[in-house]
Amino acid sequence: MARAGLTADRLAQAGAELADEIGFEQVTVAELARRFNVKPASLYSHVQGSADLKARVALVVLAELADRASEAVAGRSREAALAALGNSYRDYAHEHPGRFAAMQLRLDSTTAARSAGPRHTRLMLAILRDYELSDADQTHAVRLLGSTFQGYVSLELSGSFSHSEPPSNESWDHIIHGLHVLLQNWQVR
């Protein structure tokens, strides 16, 4: 019998909180069971194991970040929209480093298609419409934005920029502006 109040959604949310506390790699069914003061076996009626739990945490994170990014970008265009999008990712990562790590989890194609991941792509494509790129170039640009935001924030979180000047915020602003300039001057090969 399932313990009252425990659901797959509640466990995924608790797993996301746990990721921020102890790191995403440490999120397991056993660790979550300790948090709820239950035996690990009692959680298996809600999740199939630690891999399933981690996938559910990744889905929570993708949805949270899609909501945050959509709200940040609303009513903005071009460079202001790029900055809002990038800042929403960066701020989320700094506030929730464990959850940010969960975004790196590779989901199977069915789960990925049902996740908020496509919302992230649609949001980027909406921003890119103002730059009048071809369909193929939009795909390249989505990958550029995603890898730039992800890479910069990952390096920043690891402390890679903490030992040099100028401050990381200044570099971030230059990167956002540089992306804007690149997109408005995008040339088809």
N, C-alpha and C positions, 0 to 999 in steps of 0.2 A: 504494500500500500504506500502511495506517495505521501510524503510529509506535507501537511497542510501549508499552502502558500508557496511551495516550490514548483516552479514551472520552468520550461526551457527558456522562456524569455527572461524570467527573473535571474536564472543562472547565468545567462549570457551577459546581462547587465552587471551582475556581481563579478563575473569574470573580467569585464572591462575595467571595473574599479580596481580589482586585484592586479590587473596588468599595470595600472599606474602606480600601485603601491610597491610591487615586487618585481616588475618586469614581465613582459609578455611571454618570454620563453619559460618562465616559472609557473605559468597558469596551467594547472592540471586539475583533473577531477578530484584527486586526493587533497590538493590544497584548498579547493573550493569547499569540499566536504568539511574540512577543519573550520572554515569560516562559518559554516552553518551548523557546526557541532553535530554532524550526522556521519554515518558510515559512508564511504565512497559508493558502496553498492546501492545505496538508496537514491543516488543521483542518476543511475543508469536507466531509470524509467523515463528520464527527461533528456539525457544526452547519451550518445553512443560511446563516448570515451573522450580523452583529452583532445584528440584531433578534431572531433566534432565540436567540442566546446570552443576550441580556438577559432574554428570557422565561424561559429555563431558570434563570437566576440568581434571578429573582423566585420561581419555584417552589421552589427550594432555601430561600429566605428564609421563604416562607410555611410550609413544613414545619418548619423549625427553630423558628420562633416559635410555631407551634401546639403543638409538643412541649413547649417551655418553659412556655407559658401553661397547658397542661393539667396539667403537674406542679405548677405554682405554686398553681393553684386547687383541686387535689384535697383533699377533706376540709373545705373552707371553704364558707361560705354568706353571703349578704347582703353587708354592708359589707366583711367580711374577704375575701370572694371578689372583690368589685369592686376592692379594693385590690391583691390578689394579681394579678389580671388586668392592671390598669393598670400596676402596677409591673413586671410581666414585659415589657410592651411598652416602657415607658420605659427600663428597664435595658438591654434589647436594643438600643434605638436609640442609647443612649449608648456602648455597647460596640462597636456595628457601624453607624456612621452611613451608610456606603455601602450596606450591605445594607438598612437602613431605607429609604433612598431607592428601592431596587429595589421595595419594596412599593407604590410609587405607580404602577408601570407598569400600564397598562391591558392586560389579557389578553383575547384573544378569548373568546367565551362557552364554547366547547368546552373550551379549555385551563383557563379559570377553574373550570368545573364539575369538572374532574379534579384540580384543585389542592387544597391544604390550606385554601384560603379557606373552603369550607363547614364545615370543622372549627372555624374561628374563630367562625363564626356559631353553630354548635351549642353551642360552649362558652359564648358569651354568652347564648344562650337557656336553657341549663341554669342559669346564675346567675339569670336573670330569672324563672324558675319560682317562686322563693321570694317574689317580689313580686306574684304573682297578677295579672298583666296579661292583658288580652285578647290574642288572636293578633295583631290589627292593632297594638295598642299595643306588643307585643313587638318587632314590626318597627321601629316608630318608636324604641323604646328601644335596639335594636341599633345603629341609625344614629346615635343620640345618643352612645352610648358610643364607637363607632368614631371619629366625627368629633371628639369631645372629646379622646380619647387622641392621635389623630393630629395634631390641630391644636396642642394644647399642646406636645407633644414637638417638633413641627416648629419652633414659635416658640422653644422653649427651645434647641434645637440651633443655631438661627441667631443666638443671643445676645440675643434680644429682651428677656429678663428679667434680664440680667446687670448692668444699670446702675441698679437700683432695689431698694429694700427693701420688704417683707420678702423673705427668700431664696426662691428658686423652690421648694424642697422644702416650705416652709410653705404656699405657695399650692397646690401639688399635693395636699397632705393635705386642705386645705379643699375642693378640687374633688371629691376622692373622696367625702368626707363629704356634700357638697352633692348629688352624684349619688344617693347612698344615700337621702337625705331626699326628694329629688324622686321617686325610684322608689317609695318606700313611701307617698307621698302622691299618687301619680298619679291624676288625675281624668279620667274620660272626658268629652269635650265633649258 
